[in-house]
C-alpha cells in the first residue's frame, strides 16, 4: 500500500501556463521525491499594456511517501 501526500504550489512563467506548470514541478522536485502527478487547480495571467506579461498557475503536486 502506498501513502501519498499532496502539496499546493503557485508558479509563474513569462512563456506559457505549461511552462509555469513545469516550473512548479521542477521547483518541488528539489526537495520532494517520488512525484506522481500534478493537477492544475487554477490559471491566471498578469496583463500590462493590453498584453499578457506573466502566466500563473496554482497546482497540486502528489508524491509518494517512502
Buried (B, 14 or more C-beta within 10 A) or exposed (E): EEEEEEBEBEBBBEEEBEBBBBBBBEEBEEEBEEBEEBEBEEEBBEEEEEEEEBBBBBBBBBBEEE
